[in-house]
Amino acid sequence: MIDLRSDTVTRPSPGMLAAIFSARVGDDVFCEDPTVNELEERIARDLGKEAGLFVPSGTMANQIAIRLHCRPGEELLAEENAHIILWEGGGPAVLSGVTVRPLPGRDGILEASQFEGKVRADDIHSVQTRLVCLENTHNRGGGSIYPIETVRAIADWARGNNLGMHLDGARLANAVVATGIPFREWAKSFDTINICFSKGLGAPVGSALVGSKEMIRRARRVRKLFGGAMRQAGLLAAACLYALDHNMERLAEDHANAKIVADAITATPGLRVTSAKVETNMIWFEAEKNRGSAHDVAAKLKEKGVLVAPLGEQTMRAVTHLDVNRSQCERAAAAIRSL
């Protein structure tokens, strides 16, 4: 079975398993796990920040950041299809009492001009605007990449209005490889950044939140509150370090393979890629209603040995990753064309 449902379905390679089994460990709640400490220092250095915090998931990293930047009754601004809005269980409201003001983007991308006039008045009737959250690459936008000039312009606006900047960089590694712009250049525009190791990088578990020493000191307390403090977590951190060392550059293969799948979808009557272009490893696509529902199409593809994720009445997603090679993506493309 060729599994294109998500880049989270990957399994550790023999090399990654060897790194896990040989990891030095300690109690991370006491900050005594040497492998976790190494990962936190490494990712903070790569992103040009003072400190990092290892957490179980990207959702937790995002929600910790929101808690750090905002108090109950305050507001963040984000693109209307951001992961923080669609796929984190209402976390800002449930966990931190924070409301979200969604802004419409194009393929998930916002322009700096859209933020003008979006800071609430200093009035007792209004929530107070405190934070801007961007997502790069943007999942629901089809793996789209923010132009770095746009990121800088939004950051300039935010700082001019005394707002914090957080990046949901769950797949920032894909943006780095696709553009050649290093982690730290992207990170300059943000106060806090979430980066996931369990997406295209192929680790089984784990994300990191990076920022200033003071922010991460506070984040450690919130991680405990949210149930994310772990003990001998070096077993997991070792896999993440291996992923950074061995699985970064090969993301370019995923991007090339995604175009093979996207071309097949475009060539198939009744199917349509929903984003303007496929820039990284994600393809969101739709089936015309007279061709059946997303579940119907996914079921037909499953019969042909290909798994895609139905994520709406007519909407599906296919994601390339390190456990599907070029030959498999060509077979998946042939299955799509045969529909």
Stockholm file with secondary structure:
# STOCKHOLM 1.0

chainA/1-339         MIDLRSDTVTRPSPGMLAAIFSARVGDDVFCEDPTVNELEERIARDLGKEAGLFVPSGTMANQIAIRLHCRPGEELLAEENAHIILWEGGGPAVLSGVTVRPLPGRDGILEASQFEGKVRADDIHSVQTRLVCLENTHNRGGGSIYPIETVRAIADWARGNNLGMHLDGARLANAVVATGIPFREWAKSFDTINICFSKGLGAPVGSALVGSKEMIRRARRVRKLFGGAMRQAGLLAAACLYALDHNMERLAEDHANAKIVADAITATPGLRVTSAKVETNMIWFEAEKNRGSAHDVAAKLKEKGVLVAPLGEQTMRAVTHLDVNRSQCERAAAAIRSL
#=GR chainA/1-339 SS CEECSCTTCCCCCHHHHHHHHTCCCCCGGGTCCHHHHHHHHHHHHHTTCSEEEEESCHHHHHHHHHHHHCCTTEEEEEETTCHHHHSSTTHHHHHHCCEEEEECCBTTBCCGGGGTTCSCCSCTTSCEEEEEEEESSBTTTTSBCCCHHHHHHHHHHHHHTTCEEEEEETTHHHHHHHHCCCHHHHHTTCSEEEEESSSTTCCSSCEEEEECHHHHHHHHHHHHHTTCCCSSTHHHHHHHHHHHHHSSTTHHHHHHHHHHHHHHHHTSTTEEECSSCCCSSEEEEEECGGGCCHHHHHHHHHHTTEECEECSSSEEEEECCTTSCHHHHHHHHHHHHTC
#=GC SS_cons         CEECSCTTCCCCCHHHHHHHHTCCCCCGGGTCCHHHHHHHHHHHHHTTCSEEEEESCHHHHHHHHHHHHCCTTEEEEEETTCHHHHSSTTHHHHHHCCEEEEECCBTTBCCGGGGTTCSCCSCTTSCEEEEEEEESSBTTTTSBCCCHHHHHHHHHHHHHTTCEEEEEETTHHHHHHHHCCCHHHHHTTCSEEEEESSSTTCCSSCEEEEECHHHHHHHHHHHHHTTCCCSSTHHHHHHHHHHHHHSSTTHHHHHHHHHHHHHHHHTSTTEEECSSCCCSSEEEEEECGGGCCHHHHHHHHHHTTEECEECSSSEEEEECCTTSCHHHHHHHHHHHHTC
//
